[in-house]
Each structure stands twice: as structure tokens, then as C-alpha cells.
Amino acid sequence: LINAAAEAPMAFPMVPQNMPIMPFTANNKLPTNNPTPNSIPEFLYQLTKMLTDDNSQYIEWANGRIEVYDPHKVEDEILRRYFRHSKFASFQRQ
């Protein structure tokens, strides 16, 4: 098990720093599975939403990467609000 309090935050690069933080579709709705020039993949939309919502004590975008401070809390409470799964290992693989 990970002892988040004793270890440094987990960090892994996800998105280049020059990528727009919150791109939307033309009508500001979630994109469908059929990409169009004005849409983004659902995973990136939900990831951006998760990082801009008030979750910074557990997970945040800092120093050009995603910093995870409490992987167990992220898995147990946060991932299910944004994705179809709630497994931290699946989130890491994305």
C-alpha cells in the first residue's frame, strides 16, 4: 500500500505545457465519440474538469505535470465523478 503522507506526491507528465487548459466544443457540450474539428476526446475534457474543480488537496496540475497527493482518496472518491471507472491504476495508464 502507498503511504501518501510519508512519500512525495506521485507525478507523471500528461499534457504538454502549451496545451490549452479548457478547450470546449463549439456549443460547450461534451463531445461525442465522433470527433469533429471543434471537439476534444472525452477523457481530456473530464481530466481538465477534474483538475480545475476543487480537488487540489488530492490531485492537481503543478509544475507541468499532474501531482497526486492522495491516490487512495482519488480512487475512492474523485475518479468516479469524472470517469466510468474508479481505479487509480487505470487512470495512470490513460
N, C-alpha and C positions, 0 to 999 in steps of 0.2 A: 504494500500500500504506500501511497505517496503521503508524506508528512509535509503538507504545504506550508505550515508555519515554520518548519525548520529549514526548508530548502528555498533557493532562489526561485522566482517566478519562472514558469515554463514559457519559453518564447520560441516562435517559429515564424519565419517570413512567409507572408501570404500574398501580398499585393504590392506592386511597385509603388514607391512614394508619390510618383507623379500621376497616379490613377485618381480620377475624380472620386470624392468621398461618397456622394449620394446621387448617382445618376437615376433618373426616372424614365418611365416610358412617356410617350407624348401626352397621354391622358392621366398620368400619375397613378396608374393601377398596376397591380402585379403583372409581370409579363407572363405570357402563356409559354407552352413548350415549343411553339413555332416562332423562332427568332425573326425579328424584323429589324430594320436599321435603327429603330428608336428603342429597342428593348435590351435588357440585360438578363443573364441567367438568374433563375430564382435563388440559387444558393448565394450568389454575390449580393443580391438585393437583401436577403434575410441576414446575411453576415454583417452587412453595413448597418442594418437596422439594429441588430443585437449590440454592435459596438457603439452606436450613437445613443441608444437608450441608457437608462440609469443602471448599468451593470458594472461600472468601473471598479468597484471594490473586489470583483471576482475575475473580470476579463476586460481588457481594453486595448486600444491601438496606441502604442507608445514606441518612440524611437524607431519608427519604420517597420514595426512588426507587432504581432498580436502577443500580448503579455497575459498569461493565465496565472492568477494568484491563488485560486482555489478550484482545482479540477473537479473535486467531488461535488461542490456546490453547483458548478457549471453543468455537470452531468445530471445531477438530481433535480435542479430547479430551472435552469436557464435554457438549455438546448431545446427542450420540448415546446417552449413558447415560440420558437422560430423555425424549427425543422421537424421533419416527420419521424426523427429518431431522437433518442436522448443518450446515446453512447458517446463518451468522450473520445474513444479510440476511432470511431467513425468520423467524428468531426476533425480529428487530427489528419486523417487520410485525405480528406477533401482538400 
